Every structure is written in structure tokens, then in C-alpha cells.
Amino acid sequence: MSTNSDDMDGDRRAMGERLRQAREYLGFSQEEVAKYLGTSRSALSNIETGQRKVDALELKKLAS
């Protein structure tokens, strides 16, 4: 039986994977996207692997 926390972790991993795929499709490096977001490359890596949540402002920037 999965818990709500497990569901959220899975959602975070899925979101990170989709963001990674979009970044790679567009030909951007992690460094380029991290600079645009105003964060570190390691923070972006953590987002893409589901180890860190994406905040609303980061999502807004990524959407544009």
C-alpha cells in the first residue's frame, strides 16, 4: 500500500524527468538552465532526479 508521501515522491520524480527531457530536447545544459533560474547546477540536478521540489517561481520561469 502506498502512502501519500510515496505518491508525492513519485510525482516529484516524474516532474523532474519531464523537465530533464524538455531541457535536453531544447539543447540546454544544466548549467544554462540553472543560471536562468538563478540557482546552482546541483540544485537543478536534484530537481531533475526528484530529490528537490520545484517551487512555483521556478516553474513559471521554466514555462516561459
WOSUL-V477847 format. One record per residue. PSI is psi as a letter, one per 40 degrees, with the letter a starting at -180 (* if undefined). NEAR is the number of other C-alpha atoms within 10 Angstrom. Layout:
# WOSUL-V477847
PSI_NEAR ; PSI_NEAR
This chain:
# WOSUL-V477847
h_4 ; i_6 ; i_8 ; d_9 ; d_9 ; d_11 ; d_11 ; d_13 ; d_16 ; d_13 ; d_13 ; d_20 ; d_20 ; d_15 ; d_18 ; d_23 ; d_16 ; d_13 ; d_18 ; d_20 ; d_13 ; d_13 ; d_17 ; d_12 ; d_9 ; e_9 ; f_10 ; i_13 ; i_13 ; d_19 ; d_15 ; d_14 ; d_17 ; d_18 ; d_13 ; d_13 ; e_17 ; f_10 ; i_13 ; i_16 ; d_17 ; d_12 ; d_16 ; d_24 ; d_17 ; d_16 ; d_21 ; d_24 ; e_18 ; e_20 ; e_15 ; i_16 ; i_19 ; h_17 ; i_9 ; d_9 ; d_10 ; d_15 ; d_12 ; d_10 ; d_11 ; d_14 ; d_7 ; *_5
